[in-house]
Structure formats: structure tokens, C-alpha cells
Amino acid sequence: MRPRLILVGSLLLLATTCRAERATDIHVSLAPGERDTFVFQPVAAWAELVDIPGLRRELRVSLSSYPADCGALSLPTDDHVLVTVTVIVPNGRSLGRASYPWPGEGSLERSTSALALPTVRRGSGSAVLPAGGELLLRRVELGPRGGIEGLLAFESSGDGDHPATHLRGPFSARICSPDRRSR
């Protein structure tokens, strides 16, 4: 009787500790059309740290509406979305809890400050959001078992030639390390 009680207790503990946290909504608007404005809950979320010696450090945060694994490229089908925000930190600067603005595509080559580049891929289409807003990192643990938490707060009011856009919502992601990658 006692071994059965221990087994049942162990299974209950395992079930409660392995349960996935409820994903929060990510709001996306790329244009006024119905297909380009949507809300999704990430099914998979991961972050990869890439050092480019002598140049910069990048943290690539990926949120997908479909099952995906870190280290294995899996593009979305027409009814799914993949959001990737790349935090670019110049050589010699640290990556940590901070606000990373998105000043626009023209700033990528000439920036001496850290920034965040937001992209949205839906099916075969992809878009880099126009300048505006930021990625706010609230928790940064870069070790092999680490993770990050933050807030997507990208927004552009648009103008006569370009529609208003946004990418908003809280997120958490695990750090993708060599022992977690698909083989």
C-alpha cells in the first residue's frame, strides 16, 4: 500500500510541476486588413544568444503559434505566425534588464546603441515593423538553463503612406542551449 501511495504522490507532484504556464496573448497589426491584424498565444517560445566576436552580441527571441524547437528552423504555414525580435548589442556593451528601442531599419548599420529589431512572419510572408516602440526585458538569465521575460511594446502610428502597426504583449522564453537543440 505504501509504495502505491508514494507513486501516486510522485505522479501528482510531477503533473503539477511540468504543466505549461498559460500563454498570454500577443497582439499584432501589420496593416488595416483582417489577415494582417490578429492575436495569438505562443505555443513555443525560446531565445538564442549569438556572439559575433569584435562586432556585437545578439539575443534572438522567437515566439511561434505552432510547435517548434530551438535550433531547428521551422517556418510557419499560412495559418501560423512566427515573431522574432533580435536584440542587437554593440561590442563592449552588456545585455541585461533594460529597454531596447526600435529606431527603424536605417539605424541598423550606424547605431552605436543597443536596439531591438522586430519581425513577423506569417506563412510565406514576412515584415519588419517600422520604427517605433521597444522591447522591455524584465528578467534576463543567460545561463544554459536560463530564461527571459519581458514586454513587446512596438508601435508606429503610421502616416499617409504607411499604415499604423503594433506588436504588443508580455512573454517569457527559455534560453536555447546546445543541450536543448534538436539533432
Helices and strands as residue ranges (DSSP letters): H 2-18, E 26-29, G 34-36, E 37-40, E 44-52, E 56-64, E 81-90, E 98-101, G 105-107, E 115-122, E 125-128, E 134-141, E 147-156, E 165-175, G 178-180
